[in-house]
Amino acid sequence: MSLRLRLTLVAALVVAVVVGAASMTTYFVMRHDLYSQVDSTLSQHAGRLQRDPRGALSPFAQSNGDVAQLVNASGSEAGPQSPIPIDSSIRAVAAGKRSGFYRDITIQGAHVREIVVPVLGGGVVVARNIDDVDHELGRLRLILILVSLGGIAVAALAGALVSRTTLAPVRRLTGAAERIAETGDPSERVPESGRGELARLGTSFNTMLAALEDAIETQRRFVADASHELRTPLTSLQTNIEVLKQQERLDPAARQRLFDDLQREAHEMRDLIGGLLELARGDDSRLAKTTFHFDELVESVVERARSRFPDLTFEATVEPTTLTGSSDRLERAVWNLLENAGKWSAPGSSVEVTLSGGELRVRDHGPGIAAEDREHVFDRFYRSAAARSLPGSGLGLAIVREVAEAHGGTVVAEDAPGGGAVLTLRLQNS
């Protein structure tokens, strides 16, 4: 059952309950009012008979269409006979064993309302034909039924129209989702109009599509860039392997150079694949996060850098800093910053590492960053003209930015006073 049909049925049901309750209330109020009028007339007639039972009884004494019958204390009819049947209830009132009462009976096929009251020496019954009352009540029932059915029909129609109008944005969203599922193209957008929850739903849906489109485009660029970057070392490996097939024609020095090239290219492939995997993880929320001492992590990475670059001096000044996040990813980010500084530093120079207020600064004394490269150094696979002669894949600083953003931080590159570059990783303290 569709949502539109359910809303229509709910609207019709609610109106049916309300109109039905109102109709029943109206019917019973009118019925009570009509019966009260009949009972009032019967009561007045019976009161006159109580004051003067004999004088009021002419043959089948008539008063406004009423029929009266006296009953003596013994239970027998007194005076002229009437069509009113005398039963035990009436005899009990005449004998003084029961108080008076009203009731409905049928006499010769006619619906009759009667009152039984005690009088001196017996009782009296006054009856009135109320077929006309029944006729009026029947007309009222028919009118109320027709009004109720009409109200339910109008409510169902109005519910259908309202649900059609209200659910139009939902139908558009559904259509867009089905087309995107069929074509795989998230560039489609749904119209955003009006206000309220459904309008917000359309806006949120378009925002989601935009994010999905960006993610897919980023993935496509990532795959294309990765394929391009992997093609170069793979081609070089293939070329060297083809040359090695003819190793009997090579002198030992040439073969050694080939083996050295293969080893270097294998290391580059390993680093490139590791960087790709690191970037592919992005800001995965499923990564384990712990609270740890970031200053201890930085000192550990600085020790590794001293071993990796023995010709450089790494000066570290750190203050106690506690963070909550992925220590493995932050360690990789810090290492990439130090490795980048070491790669650009001349032998005998120094690299200054400072950790203060949740901000890590790595300053080298190399050539610095050209103005045209400064905005791109954190892009994936970007390598400046000066960097193309150096080993690397162009992923190191891109990984630093990914890790920083995953931890709610930033990373910037600036020229250092007096030459060199300073890279600043800003993180939020926990």
C-alpha atoms as one frame of an Amber mdcrd trajectory, in Angstrom:
protein
   0.000   0.000   0.000   1.451   3.341  -1.055   2.016   6.193   1.382  -0.400
   8.360  -0.580  -3.176   5.763  -0.251  -2.456   5.344   3.455  -2.702   9.101
   4.031  -5.992   9.206   2.103  -7.430   6.343   4.140  -6.269   7.910   7.402
  -7.919  11.231   6.491 -11.161   9.467   5.539 -11.100   7.374   8.711 -10.537
  10.385  10.963 -13.396  12.291   9.335 -15.603   9.191   9.482 -15.030   8.886
  13.223 -15.628  12.609  13.834 -18.691  12.871  11.582 -20.079   9.581  12.899
 -19.732  10.735  16.493 -21.316  14.108  15.664 -24.189  12.443  13.758 -24.923
  10.004  16.566 -24.862  12.819  19.091 -27.237  14.895  16.954 -29.601  11.941
  16.452 -29.853  11.027  20.127 -30.251  14.663  21.201 -33.110  15.128  18.719
 -34.671  11.802  19.734 -34.511  12.769  23.387 -36.045  16.173  22.631 -38.959
  14.683  20.636 -39.645  12.038  23.254 -39.480  14.697  25.950 -42.173  16.686
  24.144 -44.408  13.574  23.852 -43.817  12.652  27.489 -44.626  16.187  28.591
 -47.984  16.110  26.772 -48.797  12.643  28.157 -47.847  13.776  31.645 -50.161
  16.798  31.455 -53.052  14.639  30.247 -52.411  12.042  32.943 -52.316  14.804
  35.574 -55.808  15.988  34.593 -57.095  12.413  34.845 -55.531  12.029  38.274
 -57.481  15.092  39.458 -60.807  14.059  37.847 -60.648  10.460  36.581 -64.409
  10.024  35.900 -65.138  13.408  34.466 -62.252  13.185  31.998 -63.333   9.831
  30.598 -65.779  10.061  27.795 -65.857   7.010  25.517 -62.224   6.471  24.471
 -61.458   9.865  25.927 -59.469  11.797  23.399 -57.135  14.690  24.159 -54.759
  15.849  21.398 -54.841  12.379  19.877 -54.267  10.602  23.187 -56.184   7.496
  24.268 -56.881   6.953  27.999 -58.043   3.949  29.969 -58.960   3.725  33.662
 -58.025   0.591  35.607 -59.567  -0.083  39.028 -57.639  -1.399  41.992 -58.636
  -4.983  41.216 -56.982  -4.698  37.824 -60.119  -4.635  35.667 -60.880  -1.924
  33.134 -63.250   0.814  34.245 -65.411   2.748  31.838 -65.475   2.334  28.078
 -63.133  -0.230  26.553 -60.032   0.981  24.697 -57.487  -0.803  22.488 -54.836
  -0.350  25.191 -53.829  -3.791  26.492 -53.834  -4.087  30.288 -50.978  -6.194
  31.574 -49.483  -7.031  34.965 -47.312  -3.883  35.060 -50.377  -1.644  34.714
 -52.332  -3.696  37.290 -49.432  -3.348  39.730 -49.636   0.464  39.461 -53.435
   0.369  39.880 -53.049  -1.823  42.986 -50.513   0.615  44.466 -47.673  -1.930
  44.235 -45.585   0.051  41.772 -44.979   3.676  40.888 -45.932   5.132  37.530
 -43.756   4.769  34.411 -43.340   5.502  30.678 -42.888   2.862  28.025 -43.084
   2.116  24.297 -45.379  -0.624  23.013 -46.913  -1.716  19.727 -50.713  -1.745
  19.440 -52.267  -3.142  16.267 -49.057  -2.470  14.350 -48.702   1.108  15.590
 -45.827   2.407  17.702 -47.346   3.854  20.877 -45.858   5.789  23.764 -47.798
   5.454  27.025 -47.697   6.689  30.595 -49.121   4.766  33.525 -49.896   6.675
  36.742 -51.921   5.864  39.882 -55.253   7.589  40.527 -57.698   7.427  43.361
 -59.032   3.852  43.503 -56.844   2.514  40.673 -54.665   3.702  37.850 -54.870
   5.317  34.442 -53.054   4.704  31.168 -52.617   7.454  28.590 -51.228   6.414
  25.190 -50.225   8.307  22.043 -49.335   7.057  18.599 -45.763   8.231  17.832
 -45.414   6.941  14.272 -44.987  10.562  13.198 -42.063  10.879  15.623 -40.543
   7.709  14.185 -41.015   9.138  10.701 -39.170  12.327  11.623 -36.394  10.363
  13.281 -36.118   8.169  10.187 -35.735  11.245   7.981 -33.132  12.592  10.389
 -31.202   9.298  10.246 -31.211   9.368   6.446 -30.018  12.970   6.348 -27.240
  12.269   8.857 -26.142   9.160   6.949 -25.978  11.084   3.687 -24.123  13.951
   5.341 -21.663  11.506   6.920 -21.019   9.686   3.646 -20.609  12.995   1.834
 -18.202  14.253   4.475 -16.150  11.060   4.275 -16.053  11.273   0.470 -14.976
  14.919   0.570 -12.362  14.111   3.219 -10.995  11.224   1.141 -10.799  13.465
  -1.936  -9.177  16.272   0.030  -6.774  13.793   1.623  -5.824  12.460  -1.791
  -5.226  15.975  -3.134  -3.264  17.071  -0.068  -1.155  13.903  -0.035  -0.509
  14.287  -3.765   0.665  17.860  -3.265   2.547  17.169  -0.051   4.304  14.070
  -1.338   5.325  15.623  -4.654   8.855  16.386  -3.317   9.116  12.804  -2.066
   8.135  11.510  -5.514  10.795  13.722  -7.065  13.372  12.410  -4.604  12.320
   8.838  -5.328  12.507   9.398  -9.084  15.933  10.996  -8.794  17.211   8.169
  -6.587  15.927   5.563  -9.054  17.513   7.340 -12.026  20.829   7.689 -10.190
  20.725   3.988  -9.253  20.061   3.139 -12.906  22.612   5.465 -14.521  25.206
   5.746 -11.739  25.381   9.510 -12.392  24.982  11.607  -9.212  25.005  14.942
 -11.063  21.203  15.153 -11.036  19.529  17.550  -8.598  15.938  17.866  -7.377
  14.163  21.256  -7.353  14.344  23.061  -4.020  11.228  25.093  -3.273   9.036
  26.017  -0.336   9.798  25.686   3.327   9.410  23.020   5.963  10.654  19.489
   6.481  10.158  18.303   2.886  12.004  21.330   1.513  14.825  20.622   3.937
  14.778  17.004   2.798  15.264  18.158  -0.807  18.137  20.412   0.225  19.753
  17.621   2.229  19.299  15.221  -0.685  21.020  17.652  -3.064  23.806  18.189
  -0.535  24.262  14.440  -0.290  24.352  14.142  -4.101  26.942  16.918  -4.306
  29.096  15.188  -1.697  28.677  11.883  -3.524  29.595  13.485  -6.831  32.696
  15.059  -5.279  33.668  11.741  -3.712  33.276   9.890  -7.006  35.227  12.569
  -8.881  37.942  12.474  -6.226  38.058   8.702  -6.529  38.330   8.918 -10.307
  41.164  11.436 -10.086  42.839   9.326  -7.435  42.678   6.194  -9.582  43.850
   8.097 -12.661  46.751   9.720 -10.790  47.699   6.461  -9.117  47.673   4.654
 -12.450  49.844   7.353 -13.965  52.317   7.302 -11.074  52.503   3.510 -11.014
  53.065   3.301 -14.760  56.474   5.016 -14.591  58.218   2.649 -12.129  56.493
  -0.355 -13.688  57.747   0.641 -17.140  61.226   1.154 -15.771  61.111  -2.221
 -14.022  59.945  -3.912 -17.205  62.719  -2.246 -19.228  65.409  -3.279 -16.768
  64.095  -6.843 -16.680  64.187  -6.996 -20.498  67.808  -5.811 -20.419  68.671
  -8.386 -17.743  67.444 -11.131 -20.046  70.537 -10.345 -22.099  72.857 -10.266
 -19.099  75.484 -12.381 -20.855  76.204  -9.334 -23.036  76.605  -7.050 -20.002
  79.741  -6.465 -18.031  79.548  -6.907 -14.207  79.420  -3.158 -13.580  76.437
  -2.718 -15.912  74.618  -5.636 -14.312  75.213  -4.165 -10.862  73.802  -0.833
 -12.008  70.720  -2.628 -13.282  70.263  -4.468  -9.980  70.665  -1.189  -8.082
  68.044   0.408 -10.324  65.661  -2.502  -9.746  66.114  -2.263  -5.992  65.528
   1.507  -6.027  62.435   1.176  -8.192  61.078  -1.604  -5.970  61.503   0.686
  -2.944  59.740   3.489  -4.798  56.895   1.122  -5.679  56.607   0.044  -2.057
  56.550   3.646  -0.809  54.064   4.654  -3.495  51.680   1.795  -2.697  51.998
   2.524   1.031  51.136   6.164   0.407  48.165   5.209  -1.747  46.839   2.931
   0.969  47.282   5.679   3.549  45.346   8.153   1.407  42.656   5.582   0.656
  41.925   5.296   4.357  41.097   9.033   4.446  39.212  10.047   7.605  37.770
   6.583   8.213  35.842   6.885  11.493  36.363   3.187  12.162  40.078   3.710
  12.820  40.956   3.108  16.442  41.422   6.312  18.428  43.224   6.520  21.728
  44.504   9.189  24.074  48.306   9.394  23.986  51.255  11.707  24.648  51.971
  13.444  21.367  55.264  14.874  22.647  56.633  11.359  23.194  55.556  10.381
  19.685  57.349  13.400  18.191  60.553  12.640  20.101  60.451   9.040  18.860
  60.052  10.149  15.240  62.879  12.688  15.614  65.191   9.838  16.725  64.254
   7.905  13.590  64.981  10.969  11.465  68.438  11.332  13.039  69.193   7.765
  12.003  67.735   8.273   8.528  69.614  11.551   7.915  72.917  11.256   9.850
  74.396  14.311   8.044  71.735  16.616   9.506  71.162  18.004  12.977  67.610
  17.660  14.302  66.934  20.072  17.156  63.725  19.194  19.038  61.912  21.389
  21.557  58.698  19.794  22.754  56.300  20.446  25.599  53.943  17.854  27.126
  50.933  17.474  24.819  48.053  15.003  25.066  45.906  14.160  22.027  43.054
  11.817  21.201  43.246  10.224  17.773  45.038   7.632  15.695  48.614   7.557
  16.932  49.750   5.453  13.941  48.465   7.979  11.410  49.851  10.942  13.339
  53.220   9.218  13.536  53.156   8.806   9.748  52.297  12.498   9.328  55.125
  13.655  11.610  57.571  11.362   9.822  56.531  12.747   6.424  57.179  16.298
   7.665  60.640  15.399   8.958  61.457  13.361   5.850  60.430  16.276   3.642
  62.676  18.617   5.652  65.552  16.159   5.506  65.184  15.697   1.755  65.498
  19.445   1.115  68.263  20.176   3.638  71.909  20.341   2.622  74.361  18.089
   4.509  75.606  19.744   7.677  72.515  21.929   8.100  69.888  21.626  10.824
  66.175  20.933  11.083  64.329  22.563  13.973  61.296  20.743  15.423  59.086
  22.637  17.881  55.936  21.373  19.629  54.007  23.975  21.613  50.303  24.531
  22.310  49.252  21.592  20.142  51.177  23.075  17.179  54.068  21.225  15.558
  56.528  23.341  13.521  59.243  21.789  11.316  61.717  24.297   9.913  64.499
  23.469   7.458  67.288  25.583   5.972  66.860  24.463   2.405  65.937  26.433
  -0.721  62.412  27.186   0.500  59.168  26.866  -1.449  58.582  28.772  -4.659
  55.518  31.040  -4.650  53.877  29.143  -7.522  54.305  25.833  -5.659  53.148
  26.922  -2.221  49.425  26.371  -2.905  49.997  22.912  -4.386  52.563  21.226
  -2.145  49.792  19.385  -0.267  48.060  18.133  -3.429  48.267  14.458  -4.269
  51.097  13.527  -6.670  52.180  17.144  -7.022  55.910  17.553  -7.542  57.522
  20.867  -8.235  60.077  21.254 -11.003  62.880  21.185  -8.436  61.496  18.005
  -6.810  61.307  15.905  -9.948  64.996  15.071  -9.738  64.580  13.796  -6.163
  63.116  10.462  -5.046  59.509  10.464  -3.927  55.949  10.027  -5.133  54.405
  13.384  -4.268  52.167  11.797  -1.611  54.008  12.596   1.611  52.594  16.065
   2.286  49.188  15.058   0.892  49.070  12.383   3.597  49.958  15.018   6.206
  46.983  17.125   5.154  44.628  14.099   5.175  45.745  13.164   8.697  45.453
  16.761   9.937  41.910  17.173   8.599  40.894  13.791   9.995  41.901  15.098
  13.447  40.188  18.480  13.056  43.448  20.282  12.330  45.307  22.020   9.507
  48.762  22.123   7.951  50.353  25.095   6.187  53.642  25.725   4.402  55.478
  29.054   4.617  58.861  30.518   3.854  61.043  30.744   6.947  62.823  33.980
   7.879  66.403  33.820   6.667  65.722  31.075   4.136  64.237  27.621   4.129
  60.694  26.528   4.752  58.565  25.983   7.825  55.631  23.562   7.826  53.131
  23.921  10.681  50.768  21.148  11.786  48.017  22.498  14.038  45.966  19.996
  16.040  43.244  20.297  18.655  44.263  19.390  22.202  41.933  16.893  23.901
